[in-house]
Amino acid sequence: MSNRLAIIGLSLLAGFSSRTALAQTGLNGQTTIPTTAVPFLRISPDARSGGMGDVGLAISPDANAQYWNVAKIPFTDKKFGISATYTPWLKDLVPDIFLAYLSAYAKFGENNNQAISGSLRYFSLGDINYTDINATPVGTGKPREFSVDLGYSRKLSDYLSVGLTGRYIHSAIATGLSGQQGTDYKPGSTASADMGVYYNKTKEITEYRSSTWSFGAALTNLGGKISYNSTRKDFIPLNLGIGAAYTYQVDEYNKFTIAADLNKLLVPAPTDTSTSGTPAYDMHSDMGVVEGMFKSFGDPAGMKRIDMSIGAEYWYQNQFAVRAGYFYESPSNGDRQYFTCGLGVRYNIFNLNFSYLVPSGSGINRNPLSNTLRFSLMFEFDKLGKQEASE
């Protein structure tokens, strides 16, 4: 394929919705679907949440809270935790694209009211053989993206906690093209931060019966733009999310959770500036991050830019879990709509979670995770070097 087709293909592979295709176009100043660089930062790397329609801001915390809402970590049941998740990408089309995620936390301080946490996210887009317009080979690319996080969180009271994460992002989506045909492509790097808040309160009803309300909010990927050449800078996926969850402990053996998240991308949509029928888009490359965030709230599409996730989880004896969920995105914002399901097993310090996204859509609207099984392996414990007793 030509260099141009290679870049288009990479952008479609990297974008996890039809946002990258600018599917919803307008005329004479109307807006299109918001687009960002490094969209892998918004791919859920957690199989537990993946089985619940991608809810995660307010559900009970574990080692993957680093991605959803770092403020949840001081409320984990254990003192230490580590989790690894593997997510195949576009499995129906190509075999070598995947997202790998590793996260960990450790609690400390008085009554373990503080925590440090970290994660590594690695997105591989396989290998690309580049050719010019005459089908002459011009090199081989190995597009890769990754981010490294370090977070701190603490309880402010028995019910409330806050957290902050710093992140380094590196994106090399067209390696092998540098210097080809006069291009000035270079890998892009930037830094960002997450801020979160979490509220959790349990009401004991009887010895084995209780109800828990929890609420969470997180501002993620607040940081500088990223650039791949000397002429343009792109927004990263700055996002505001709020969520709520309710858990009811029925008796000694049975527990139910229902949860819902709302997410809004705080990035301005490209503006169609065409006047003669020929598409022309203003990508707001010169707009600052803060200005772009406020402009996203003034989007004519308004509430249609908000994505919704709902999910449910059932635990039996805190050892076996069954999950289901639904994700909805308006047709004017990408049109992703899908059901999910999942299973979980917990034994001693060991947790294993699976999730499956029910196939839906077609073409650019087909979810890259359709017909894909992803899994998370997690260990949570109270003492280093000593096995925990069975729950």
Legacy VTK file of the C-alpha trace (Angstrom):
# vtk DataFile Version 3.0
C-alpha trace
ASCII
DATASET POLYDATA
POINTS 391 float
0.000 0.000 0.000
1.067 3.609 -0.393
2.355 5.693 2.471
-0.897 7.640 2.513
-2.996 4.487 2.713
-0.737 3.155 5.455
-1.307 6.234 7.578
-5.072 6.104 7.001
-5.080 2.441 7.947
-3.106 3.118 11.097
-5.474 5.864 12.170
-8.470 3.562 11.699
-6.759 0.794 13.631
-5.740 3.089 16.457
-9.111 4.817 16.772
-11.484 2.610 18.756
-14.592 4.168 17.267
-15.668 5.729 14.000
-14.567 9.108 15.342
-11.348 8.808 13.362
-13.307 8.494 10.130
-15.078 11.856 10.550
-18.268 9.981 9.786
-20.618 12.784 10.750
-19.823 15.713 8.482
-21.501 19.078 8.295
-21.564 22.075 6.004
-21.025 25.785 6.549
-19.654 25.722 10.070
-21.377 22.607 11.412
-19.252 20.381 13.629
-18.142 16.785 13.114
-17.152 14.038 15.554
-14.298 15.001 17.924
-10.958 13.384 17.109
-7.784 12.998 19.144
-4.329 11.506 18.943
-3.381 8.493 21.126
-6.962 7.156 21.420
-5.529 4.007 23.041
-5.632 5.987 26.304
-9.425 5.555 26.293
-9.459 1.790 25.642
-10.650 0.041 28.789
-7.848 -2.301 29.954
-9.950 -3.996 32.649
-11.808 -7.253 31.926
-14.026 -6.859 34.996
-15.387 -3.493 33.833
-15.306 -4.766 30.258
-17.980 -7.294 31.227
-20.106 -4.525 32.771
-20.452 -2.221 29.766
-17.196 -0.405 30.635
-18.347 1.080 33.944
-15.561 1.690 36.444
-15.630 5.115 38.082
-17.566 4.099 41.202
-17.620 0.286 41.436
-15.648 -1.362 44.243
-11.906 -0.713 43.844
-9.148 -3.122 42.874
-5.728 -2.874 41.202
-7.291 -1.582 37.958
-8.661 1.518 39.718
-5.481 3.218 38.489
-7.134 3.498 35.063
-10.686 4.373 36.120
-10.328 6.558 39.183
-7.119 6.568 41.208
-8.981 7.988 44.228
-10.646 4.590 44.809
-7.436 2.789 45.770
-7.361 3.655 49.522
-10.730 1.848 49.804
-9.389 -1.484 48.514
-9.779 -4.435 50.891
-6.120 -5.441 50.627
-2.861 -3.610 51.246
-1.085 -4.608 48.018
-2.310 -5.494 44.547
-1.068 -6.162 41.033
-3.035 -6.801 37.831
-2.209 -7.728 34.233
-4.667 -7.532 31.322
-4.334 -8.665 27.705
-6.759 -7.323 25.084
-6.608 -8.507 21.433
-7.536 -5.749 18.984
-9.344 -6.260 15.652
-9.000 -9.995 16.231
-11.375 -10.786 13.345
-9.045 -9.052 10.846
-5.433 -9.189 12.034
-3.591 -11.381 14.560
-0.863 -9.089 15.910
-2.590 -5.987 17.347
-3.088 -5.904 21.101
-3.236 -3.779 24.245
-1.275 -4.941 27.307
-1.795 -3.338 30.714
0.052 -3.787 34.008
-0.952 -1.956 37.194
-0.072 -2.159 40.887
-0.675 -0.384 44.189
0.576 -0.347 47.793
-1.209 1.231 50.772
0.568 2.845 53.710
0.136 5.401 56.474
-2.156 5.470 59.476
-4.825 2.794 59.020
-3.565 2.405 55.439
-5.279 5.641 54.471
-2.807 6.468 51.674
-1.636 4.653 48.562
0.888 4.876 45.769
0.089 3.229 42.466
1.430 2.882 38.960
0.710 1.346 35.592
2.187 0.610 32.185
-0.031 0.586 29.079
1.405 -0.763 25.799
-0.434 -0.735 22.465
1.090 -2.648 19.546
-0.303 -2.145 16.044
1.642 -5.031 14.496
4.047 -4.685 11.574
3.448 -2.545 8.467
5.248 -2.900 5.132
5.294 0.520 3.434
5.339 1.099 -0.313
5.291 4.240 -2.424
2.734 5.107 -5.098
4.538 2.761 -7.518
4.331 -0.175 -5.085
8.056 0.008 -4.417
8.969 -1.040 -0.859
10.197 1.917 1.188
10.571 0.321 4.591
8.918 -1.581 7.392
7.222 0.037 10.338
6.499 -1.238 13.828
3.914 1.245 15.182
3.859 1.244 18.975
2.374 3.455 21.683
2.790 3.356 25.454
2.136 5.326 28.628
3.621 5.138 32.128
1.671 6.331 35.211
2.495 7.124 38.810
-0.329 7.952 41.217
-0.947 9.020 44.804
-4.250 8.855 46.673
-5.485 9.256 50.240
-8.603 9.199 52.361
-9.847 12.549 53.636
-12.401 10.835 55.886
-13.926 7.416 56.417
-16.074 7.978 53.334
-14.149 10.319 51.008
-10.851 10.082 49.118
-8.969 11.965 46.403
-6.151 11.036 44.040
-3.709 12.406 41.465
-1.822 10.633 38.686
1.044 11.837 36.483
1.519 10.237 33.064
4.158 10.115 30.324
2.868 9.255 26.824
4.920 8.149 23.806
3.426 7.448 20.374
5.312 6.134 17.330
2.534 5.259 14.877
4.478 5.528 11.611
7.962 4.251 12.377
9.902 3.553 9.183
8.545 6.617 7.351
10.884 9.188 8.893
12.757 10.939 6.098
10.807 9.176 3.348
9.746 11.403 0.441
10.613 14.564 2.311
8.438 13.875 5.355
9.474 15.299 8.727
7.586 12.706 10.762
8.803 12.018 14.275
7.390 10.049 17.222
5.261 12.166 19.530
5.566 12.512 23.312
3.708 14.469 25.956
2.698 14.410 29.619
-0.702 14.483 31.298
-2.423 14.112 34.663
-5.548 12.505 36.127
-7.522 13.807 39.102
-10.170 11.797 40.905
-12.569 11.873 43.848
-14.455 8.947 45.409
-17.192 8.634 48.044
-18.180 5.319 49.593
-20.543 4.636 52.512
-21.959 1.352 53.768
-25.056 0.922 55.923
-25.125 -2.254 58.003
-28.659 -3.689 58.145
-28.087 -7.043 59.862
-25.042 -9.193 60.524
-24.853 -10.320 56.888
-26.991 -7.735 55.138
-25.783 -4.278 54.069
-26.149 -1.632 51.389
-23.400 0.535 49.920
-23.640 3.703 47.857
-20.550 4.942 46.062
-19.882 7.867 43.737
-16.832 8.728 41.670
-15.604 11.419 39.314
-12.380 11.693 37.341
-10.767 14.174 34.988
-8.287 12.173 32.915
-5.581 12.956 30.349
-5.310 16.631 31.231
-2.089 17.623 29.518
-0.263 19.053 26.560
-0.956 18.352 22.920
1.126 15.853 20.959
2.915 16.500 17.656
4.176 14.160 14.933
5.654 16.838 12.653
6.657 20.488 12.629
3.323 21.891 11.447
0.551 20.400 13.572
-0.305 19.558 17.179
-3.197 17.275 18.137
-5.322 17.038 21.267
-5.040 13.990 23.507
-8.310 12.443 24.834
-9.070 14.709 27.801
-12.155 13.216 29.436
-14.556 13.999 32.270
-16.388 11.075 33.822
-18.873 10.717 36.676
-20.308 7.478 38.018
-22.445 5.913 40.713
-22.822 2.380 42.049
-25.116 0.611 44.495
-24.207 -2.696 46.139
-26.635 -4.815 48.152
-25.316 -7.641 50.304
-28.344 -9.932 50.452
-26.939 -12.462 52.914
-23.719 -14.253 53.763
-23.439 -15.678 50.246
-25.038 -13.322 47.720
-24.164 -9.772 46.640
-25.456 -7.596 43.774
-24.060 -4.389 42.256
-25.570 -2.039 39.678
-23.578 0.898 38.289
-23.686 3.653 35.692
-21.045 5.985 34.209
-21.317 9.120 32.057
-18.293 10.283 30.057
-17.683 13.385 27.969
-14.635 13.992 25.779
-13.442 17.550 26.476
-12.032 18.096 22.993
-13.493 20.438 20.356
-14.954 18.774 17.286
-13.374 19.593 13.904
-15.327 22.366 12.183
-16.400 22.011 8.562
-15.449 25.336 6.978
-16.394 24.403 3.414
-18.265 27.004 1.393
-18.441 25.398 -2.045
-19.302 21.792 -1.251
-15.663 20.686 -1.008
-14.949 19.403 2.521
-12.505 21.543 4.490
-11.952 20.938 8.180
-10.507 23.165 10.861
-8.857 20.738 13.326
-8.129 23.558 15.822
-4.432 22.741 15.786
-3.552 26.191 17.123
-6.142 26.134 19.919
-4.915 25.721 23.481
-5.978 22.833 25.720
-7.991 24.986 28.158
-9.687 26.875 25.328
-10.497 23.597 23.612
-11.992 22.203 26.804
-14.406 25.145 27.119
-15.216 24.993 23.409
-16.238 21.340 23.816
-19.013 22.438 26.191
-20.288 24.886 23.572
-20.627 22.131 20.970
-23.974 22.415 19.094
-24.448 18.662 19.622
-24.657 19.336 23.375
-25.701 16.335 25.462
-25.320 14.024 22.478
-21.554 14.118 23.101
-21.987 12.197 26.380
-21.443 8.407 26.406
-23.334 6.198 28.854
-22.382 2.850 30.399
-24.552 0.698 32.652
-23.556 -2.587 34.245
-24.483 -5.224 36.804
-22.467 -7.732 38.825
-23.462 -10.700 40.997
-21.090 -12.417 43.454
-21.653 -15.771 45.120
-19.602 -16.299 48.302
-17.201 -13.634 47.030
-15.711 -16.355 44.821
-17.778 -16.506 41.614
-19.043 -13.496 39.658
-21.399 -13.037 36.706
-21.529 -9.686 34.895
-23.447 -7.927 32.105
-23.612 -4.412 30.719
-24.521 -2.042 27.917
-22.660 0.874 26.342
-24.446 3.635 24.423
-23.011 6.362 22.224
-25.206 8.674 20.173
-25.108 8.342 16.350
-23.872 11.946 16.225
-20.876 11.032 18.395
-19.629 7.785 16.845
-22.603 5.398 17.148
-20.980 2.697 19.290
-23.707 0.633 20.950
-23.013 -2.821 22.341
-23.776 -5.394 25.043
-21.115 -7.073 27.159
-20.923 -10.029 29.520
-18.289 -11.451 31.780
-17.248 -13.917 34.483
-14.978 -13.696 37.505
-13.281 -16.198 39.805
-11.620 -15.363 43.118
-9.635 -17.802 45.250
-7.328 -16.813 48.078
-5.199 -13.913 46.733
-5.914 -14.836 43.121
-8.517 -13.172 40.832
-9.264 -14.030 37.211
-11.768 -12.033 35.127
-13.060 -12.578 31.599
-15.194 -10.336 29.394
-16.830 -10.678 25.990
-18.250 -7.965 23.752
-21.245 -9.156 21.737
-20.541 -8.553 17.992
-22.365 -5.528 16.611
-22.107 -3.003 13.797
-20.281 -3.295 10.484
-17.508 -1.516 8.604
-16.017 1.424 10.520
-18.877 1.172 13.015
-17.903 -2.382 14.009
-16.298 -2.375 17.436
-12.671 -3.596 17.300
-13.384 -5.802 20.348
-16.319 -7.596 18.724
-16.111 -11.360 19.103
-13.074 -11.000 21.374
-12.419 -12.577 24.768
-10.174 -10.481 27.033
-8.927 -11.378 30.469
-7.334 -9.873 33.591
-5.170 -11.709 36.108
-4.969 -10.068 39.537
-3.296 -10.719 42.881
-4.288 -8.787 46.017
-2.808 -9.481 49.459
-2.064 -7.949 52.858
1.475 -9.178 53.528
4.481 -9.486 51.236
6.033 -12.936 51.081
3.205 -14.704 52.946
0.170 -16.338 51.402
-3.205 -15.098 52.575
-5.722 -17.406 54.148
-8.719 -18.303 52.038
-11.686 -15.967 52.338
LINES 1 392
391 0 1 2 3 4 5 6 7 8 9 10 11 12 13 14 15 16 17 18 19 20 21 22 23 24 25 26 27 28 29 30 31 32 33 34 35 36 37 38 39 40 41 42 43 44 45 46 47 48 49 50 51 52 53 54 55 56 57 58 59 60 61 62 63 64 65 66 67 68 69 70 71 72 73 74 75 76 77 78 79 80 81 82 83 84 85 86 87 88 89 90 91 92 93 94 95 96 97 98 99 100 101 102 103 104 105 106 107 108 109 110 111 112 113 114 115 116 117 118 119 120 121 122 123 124 125 126 127 128 129 130 131 132 133 134 135 136 137 138 139 140 141 142 143 144 145 146 147 148 149 150 151 152 153 154 155 156 157 158 159 160 161 162 163 164 165 166 167 168 169 170 171 172 173 174 175 176 177 178 179 180 181 182 183 184 185 186 187 188 189 190 191 192 193 194 195 196 197 198 199 200 201 202 203 204 205 206 207 208 209 210 211 212 213 214 215 216 217 218 219 220 221 222 223 224 225 226 227 228 229 230 231 232 233 234 235 236 237 238 239 240 241 242 243 244 245 246 247 248 249 250 251 252 253 254 255 256 257 258 259 260 261 262 263 264 265 266 267 268 269 270 271 272 273 274 275 276 277 278 279 280 281 282 283 284 285 286 287 288 289 290 291 292 293 294 295 296 297 298 299 300 301 302 303 304 305 306 307 308 309 310 311 312 313 314 315 316 317 318 319 320 321 322 323 324 325 326 327 328 329 330 331 332 333 334 335 336 337 338 339 340 341 342 343 344 345 346 347 348 349 350 351 352 353 354 355 356 357 358 359 360 361 362 363 364 365 366 367 368 369 370 371 372 373 374 375 376 377 378 379 380 381 382 383 384 385 386 387 388 389 390
